[in-house]
């Protein structure tokens, strides 16, 4: 039987990159008239993680708001007992 893991992984990557390219082409706040074609590096980055950057507004908010994380930890601790 042929191992298709590599083919499947590449197909998923190609599908994710096509979707990322479509999203990047649709969403461009700096476009004046025509959509700008995104470069390959930007497409790959957006396919891997849709976050635009690593600021507190784009990433996981629990990373910066420790009070919410503490509440969740306390809730989990209370449920375990």
Phi, psi and omega in degrees: 000137183279138179277121184249017180300314182296316180296319179295316178299317179292323178294318177297318180297318179296319178295316180294322179291324177295318178294320179295320179297319179296315179296318181293326179289324180285319184258103176213095184294342182267358180290132179266311182238297184253149177296142180271135179285120181289150180279167186296323180296315180295321178297315179297319179294319182288330177289324181286316178212124183288353179293134182289324180207194181248025178283172184290343179274334184262334183265191179294123185290337179293339179296328183256333181257087184292338181296320178293320180294322179295320177299317180294319178297318180297318179297317178295319180296319180292326180287332181289330184286000000 
